[in-house]
């Protein structure tokens, strides 16, 4: 069996030490910028260097999360940040943004890239694409079944799986609720955790219908190891040191064949217990909230957990050799594997009473309590009748272990090629947009598609709705097939897309890297959704090079930002519709009320009603207000097309929307003016 890695989170130096002392073989952290947990204490530039030193002292790795999307105006600062982190010796960069990955390569060509779970990769095809693009590791979506994880493990890319910690209601990278409702973007590291607030399908003001229990696959750690999982990831960069230490300790126990203490872990932190529902594909009992008993238990357990990381962990065994000869300085040598260090002392004196012997040497040299070393063997080359005082031996022991620690740390610290690359300053400002734009309309029914076809450049429609009847009413050249936003049967979808291609449907709407991978394989024309989170010119150019024909720009961008994008990739802008706020694998209405009593909506604490659209394998929670920018196209720069998102509109409402009429009810200008 290949070596598995316990990967722990750390939001502070204290937590980092707790993780390492408890047995973590790798730690992931975020800096003060560009990290998806901006509310954690996080690490300054100096602290990143210290964190790298500490990790490498233990033989552990340090992964730096730079897993947010960045704007063009941040690119120069991002590059300087990456170069500084590389000099510190971080072992890998965890990345979401396509453009960030490209900038890292330009700044540090030999950097190691890990694809963040924020990329929403959830198929073997998506994982294989990242491997092809030079990523060393993928962190797939947390919503995967055992079968899918196993397939991803077989692709040849390192696989890092979340095994313990909080679960977002939405698929990571596909949540826009906090941004659109509160201008706090999860993709920018500022999630307001709106999903933990009251929501209900039946008007229960106390119900948290979007709050899931915490994940724990610790009892299944051996099973995951047997499947080929490389890294076992614990969530929690905002958690206390005690949480991280206990999770690391119990995960280590599980991987060693022991039974993890789940009762203790629940006491440390949980939301009414744990769930493995995604892994087992049994999603009936996954919802939970933080309860009073959970808080009381944690308070009682914390002092006991401190003992797990009170002292240095023994990461290595050191053998010692002493040379104590008359007329020569004392030499103490320490050896750890193929690394050795020596310390030289004073010339030994003749013993008046008891001379130094192997027993006294062992007593002094084995005092390694404040180091990462266990005492191994002692050999000695000594003349008789000589003495080295205990204090002198202790000082030589400290010197030699410090030198050995430094050599081990240096051995474990990567050295990179750092270039002088600086991104060009983007001073482009687009002309005003024309009063009319070609429109691409996302339709949820055949009736909408038929009504939209005449007034749209293209219609985007779920692949399962495309049949000969639709093709009799809509020109197939105008159809862009939309695969499921969350793919649960990769083989069936590939077969279906091949069938559509045979019917003359050559265009594919790409929600995630998975869709890009499948479309490339079939030779389809690729059109990017805003869910690819293209937020800067570098991402746009990268996707163009990857083969995309065009892409809808991020709905989290401002109008000014869109007007300044400088790219060869034609970009679209969302201009109408109820935008999806969340993509969920669990239907909150089914959980609370049951499918038979489906209300098709959730009500928040203010009384606003959020429509919920169910598909076979996932649900989408929509914004209650419709985006409407068709009367302000001139303020969007020069997008190549506008994107219209239909929800429950009938044929007349479709035609009215595409003609530019303001819809009835509340409208929103999205984030085009207020930003995030």
Secondary structure, DSSP 8 states (H G I E B T S, - for coil): ----EEEEE-SSHHHHHHHHHHT-SEEEEEBSSS-S-TTS--B-HHHHHHHHHHHHHTT-EEEEEE-S---GGGHHHHHHHHHHHHHHT-SEEEE--HHHHHHHHHH-TT--EEE-GGG---SHHHHHHHHHTT-SEE---TT--HHHHHHHHTTSSEEEEEEEE---SB-TT---HHHHHHS--GGGT----GGGS-EESS--TT-BTT-B-EEE-GGGHHHHHHHT--EEEE--TTS-HHHHHHHHHHHHHHHTT----HHHHHHHS-SSSEE-HHHHT--SS-B----HHHHHHHHHHHHHHHGGGSS----EEEEEEEEE-TTSEEEEEEEETTEEEEEEEEE-EE-SSS---HHHHHHHHT--TTSSEEEEEEEEEE-TTEE--HHHHHHHHHHHHHHHHHHHHHHHS---------------------S---EEEEESSHHHHHHHHTT-SEEEEEGGG-SHHHHHHS-GGGEEEE--SS-S-HHHHHHHHHHHHHTT--EEEESSHHHHHHHHHHT-EEEE-GGG---SHHHHHHHHHHTEEEEE--TTS-HHHHHT---SSEEEEEEEE--EEEEESS-HHHHHT-GGG--SEEEETTS-EEEEEE-SS-EEEE-SSEEE-TT-GGGS---SEEEEE-SS--HHHHHHHHTT---SS-EE-TTTTT--
